């Protein structure tokens, strides 16, 4: 699918009722009883089958609300769960390998491994980030090691390989969610903790902005930085929602 975050231009809503129907292999979204078809990466319209009833209910709910009613204008910004799920099923599912590689690569420079030289901030980072690195080592057998400053530290190849394997175990829908959450968090470890339910989206996002909020407490808020953090928090929340709904039956 590969829609951009902006979601593209507005379009007219042509349906009264959005719903879902059970089909072979899962659930399809319907608009006035006809299957929803979306633009694929090859430019051709294609339907998509969702694996769980709760996910289908949520996606149908987006389309029922979009545009406010028949004849109204809607944007694909109004159906973010559809876009994220569609990316997993249309773009990732045919060849998950490149997405797995891109996500797993974040472990090489994981946010949680780069600590401030400021002693007070470094102490806060250790208190909040070390338990998550410990969780990763205990849960996945992959110990990542922190360093002070921004100089690159090479991580244990075996640990990186283990984390690559963990990412590869995710379904295309889950990879789509991680593909949004991990860059937003700057951390594969936080993304995997989110996926495993070890962190909720609010906690994961809070840990990812620890340095920013520390500096903000010293120097005051920046409106542009605050808006950016809100967008990233929304991305993390959307990712967590897809992870939950895709696994709920």
TAJO-V988054 format. One record per residue. N is the residue number from 1. OMEGA is omega as a letter, one per 40 degrees, with the letter a starting at -180 (NA if undefined). NEAR is the number of other C-alpha atoms within 12 Angstrom. Layout:
n: {N;N}
omega: {OMEGA;OMEGA}
near: {NEAR;NEAR}
This chain:
n: {1;2;3;4;5;6;7;8;9;10;11;12;13;14;15;16;17;18;19;20;21;22;23;24;25;26;27;28;29;30;31;32;33;34;35;36;37;38;39;40;41;42;43;44;45;46;47;48;49;50;51;52;53;54;55;56;57;58;59;60;61;62;63;64;65;66;67;68;69;70;71;72;73;74;75;76;77;78;79;80;81;82;83;84;85;86;87;88;89;90;91;92;93;94;95;96;97;98;99;100;101;102;103;104;105;106;107;108;109;110;111;112;113;114;115;116;117;118;119;120;121;122;123;124;125;126;127;128;129;130;131;132;133;134;135;136;137;138;139;140;141;142;143;144;145;146;147;148;149;150;151;152;153;154;155;156;157;158;159;160;161;162;163;164;165;166;167;168;169;170;171;172;173;174;175;176;177;178;179;180;181;182;183;184;185;186;187;188;189;190;191;192;193;194;195;196;197;198;199;200;201;202;203;204;205;206;207;208;209;210;211;212;213;214;215;216;217;218;219;220;221;222;223;224;225;226;227;228;229;230;231;232;233;234;235;236;237;238;239;240;241;242;243;244;245;246;247;248;249}
omega: {i;i;i;i;a;i;i;a;i;i;a;i;a;a;i;a;i;a;i;a;i;i;i;i;i;a;i;i;i;i;a;i;a;a;i;i;a;a;i;a;i;i;a;i;a;i;i;a;a;a;a;i;i;i;i;i;a;i;i;i;i;a;i;a;a;i;i;a;a;a;i;i;i;i;i;i;a;a;a;i;i;a;a;i;i;i;i;a;a;a;a;a;a;a;a;a;a;i;i;a;a;a;a;a;i;i;a;i;a;a;a;a;a;a;a;i;i;a;a;i;i;i;i;i;a;a;a;a;a;i;i;i;i;i;a;i;a;a;a;a;a;i;i;a;i;i;i;i;a;i;a;i;i;a;i;a;i;i;i;i;i;a;i;i;i;i;a;i;a;i;i;i;i;i;i;i;i;a;i;a;a;i;i;a;a;a;i;a;i;i;i;i;i;a;a;a;i;i;i;a;i;a;i;i;i;i;a;a;a;a;a;a;i;i;i;i;i;a;i;a;i;a;a;i;i;i;i;i;i;i;i;i;i;i;a;i;i;i;i;i;i;i;a;a;a;a;a;a;NA}
near: {31;26;28;17;23;15;21;17;15;17;19;18;25;22;27;22;26;31;29;34;29;20;19;11;13;20;29;35;39;31;27;20;16;18;25;31;21;29;23;22;20;12;14;12;16;21;24;36;34;40;34;29;27;26;34;37;29;32;41;33;25;30;37;29;26;32;26;21;18;21;15;18;20;26;27;30;25;29;29;33;41;46;38;44;44;41;37;41;33;34;31;33;25;17;18;27;22;21;32;34;26;24;41;36;29;34;45;33;30;38;39;44;38;32;32;26;18;15;13;16;25;25;19;23;34;28;18;26;36;28;24;38;35;26;25;34;23;15;21;26;21;29;31;40;32;31;24;22;18;16;14;17;21;19;25;19;18;19;28;32;24;25;37;31;22;32;39;26;20;31;30;34;43;44;44;46;45;51;46;43;42;44;31;35;41;34;39;44;52;47;51;48;38;38;40;26;20;23;26;27;35;26;25;40;36;27;36;38;32;30;29;24;23;23;18;16;13;13;10;13;16;16;11;10;17;17;13;16;25;19;20;29;30;25;33;40;34;34;43;42;35;44;41;27;27;37;23;17;15}
